[in-house]
Amino acid sequence: MLYRNRTTQYAIAAMSRLAELYGTDAPVTAPQIAQARGLPRPVVAKVLTVLARARLVAGSPGPGGGYRLARPPHEISLLDVVSLFECDDDVDCPFGPGWCGRNDPCPLHESLMRLRDLTHQHLRDTRFDAFLETARTTPDRRTEPAAASGQRG
């Protein structure tokens, strides 16, 4: 996996939902995002606060309020989001913390650095407009089965 913590995954999921809905008139609430992605509501609310502080999303309070992307999806990269929730892009040395940099590099150092660089490039080059095409071709998996079977969620 590319991300170390679950909060990063939740942030990407929330942003992907906002990207899917980009261009619609109505803002989306944190509970609506949480339901669409199957995420815990309190975490989504916290993540959206961080994203709003970073000016990646715009929020409006009160009745009829909610969240939207602050910029078009093609202007926001995965790296913009990941960098808010991940400490750094250090690679854990298999010899233990602090080995590489204090001692000779470990035998895996060069390959781990290449992997880190590829991951960083992927995060920088992947934009949230990638989710627009997915939204057009993929039904919402969180709500479709319940609706089809007559169950309420």
C-alpha positions in Angstrom: 0.0 0.0 0.0 1.2 3.5 -0.7 0.0 5.1 2.4 1.0 4.4 6.0 -2.1 5.5 7.9 -5.8 4.9 7.5 -6.7 8.6 7.8 -4.8 9.2 4.5 -7.0 6.5 2.9 -10.1 8.2 4.3 -9.0 11.6 3.0 -8.5 10.2 -0.5 -11.8 8.5 -0.4 -13.6 11.7 0.7 -11.8 13.7 -2.0 -12.6 11.1 -4.6 -16.3 11.4 -3.7 -16.2 15.2 -4.0 -14.3 14.8 -7.3 -17.1 12.5 -8.6 -19.6 15.2 -7.8 -17.6 18.1 -9.1 -19.7 20.5 -11.1 -23.0 19.7 -9.4 -24.8 22.5 -7.7 -25.4 21.0 -4.3 -22.7 20.7 -1.6 -22.2 17.4 0.0 -22.3 16.8 3.8 -19.8 14.8 5.8 -22.4 12.2 6.6 -23.3 11.8 2.9 -19.6 11.3 2.0 -19.2 8.8 4.8 -22.2 6.8 3.7 -21.2 6.8 0.0 -17.7 5.5 0.9 -18.6 3.3 3.9 -16.4 5.4 6.2 -16.8 6.5 9.9 -18.6 9.8 10.0 -16.5 11.4 12.8 -13.3 10.7 10.9 -14.7 12.1 7.6 -15.7 15.3 9.5 -12.2 15.7 10.9 -10.6 14.9 7.5 -12.7 17.5 5.8 -11.7 20.1 8.3 -8.0 19.4 7.5 -8.7 19.5 3.8 -10.6 22.8 4.2 -7.7 24.4 6.1 -5.4 23.4 3.2 -7.9 25.0 0.8 -8.5 21.8 -1.1 -12.2 21.8 -0.2 -14.6 24.6 0.5 -17.2 24.2 3.2 -20.3 26.1 3.9 -22.1 25.8 7.3 -25.7 25.7 8.1 -28.8 24.3 6.4 -28.1 23.5 2.8 -24.3 23.6 3.6 -21.7 21.1 2.9 -18.4 20.6 1.1 -17.2 21.0 -2.5 -13.8 20.8 -4.1 -12.1 24.2 -3.9 -10.5 23.7 -7.3 -11.2 21.6 -10.3 -10.2 18.0 -9.8 -7.5 18.1 -12.5 -5.7 20.7 -10.3 -5.5 18.5 -7.2 -3.0 15.7 -6.9 -3.0 12.7 -4.6 0.2 14.2 -3.2 -1.6 17.3 -2.2 -3.8 15.2 0.1 -1.3 12.6 1.2 1.2 15.2 2.3 -1.4 16.6 4.8 -1.7 13.2 6.6 1.6 11.5 6.2 4.6 12.6 8.3 7.2 12.3 5.6 8.3 10.2 2.7 11.1 8.4 4.6 11.4 4.7 3.9 11.6 2.4 6.9 15.0 0.8 6.9 14.8 -3.0 7.4 17.9 -2.8 9.6 16.0 -0.5 12.1 15.3 3.1 12.6 18.2 5.5 11.9 20.4 2.9 10.3 20.6 4.4 6.8 22.0 7.9 7.2 24.1 7.0 10.3 25.8 3.9 9.1 26.5 2.5 5.6 23.3 2.1 3.6 21.6 -1.2 4.1 21.5 -3.7 1.3 18.0 -2.7 0.3 18.6 1.1 0.5 18.9 1.8 -3.2 15.8 -0.2 -4.2 13.8 1.3 -1.4 14.7 4.8 -2.5 13.7 3.9 -6.1 10.4 2.7 -4.8 9.9 5.9 -2.7 10.7 8.0 -5.8 8.2 6.1 -8.0 5.5 6.4 -5.3 6.1 10.1 -5.0 5.9 10.5 -8.8 2.7 8.5 -8.9 1.1 10.7 -6.1 2.3 13.9 -7.8 1.1 12.8 -11.3 -2.3 11.3 -10.3 -5.1 13.9 -10.2 -8.5 13.6 -8.8 -10.1 14.0 -12.2 -9.3 10.3 -12.6 -12.3 9.7 -10.4 -14.6 11.5 -12.8 -14.5 8.8 -15.4 -14.9 6.1 -12.7 -18.1 7.8 -11.5 -19.6 7.8 -15.0 -18.9 4.1 -15.5 -19.2 2.5 -12.1 -22.4 2.4 -10.0 -22.1 3.4 -6.3 -21.3 0.0 -4.7 -22.3 1.2 -1.2 -25.9 2.0 -2.1 -26.7 -0.2 -5.1 -27.1 -3.6 -3.4 -29.3 -2.3 -0.6 -31.5 -0.4 -3.1 -31.8 -3.4 -5.4 -32.8 -5.8 -2.5 -35.2 -3.3 -0.9 -33.2 -3.1 2.2 -32.6 0.2 4.0 -29.1 1.3 5.1 
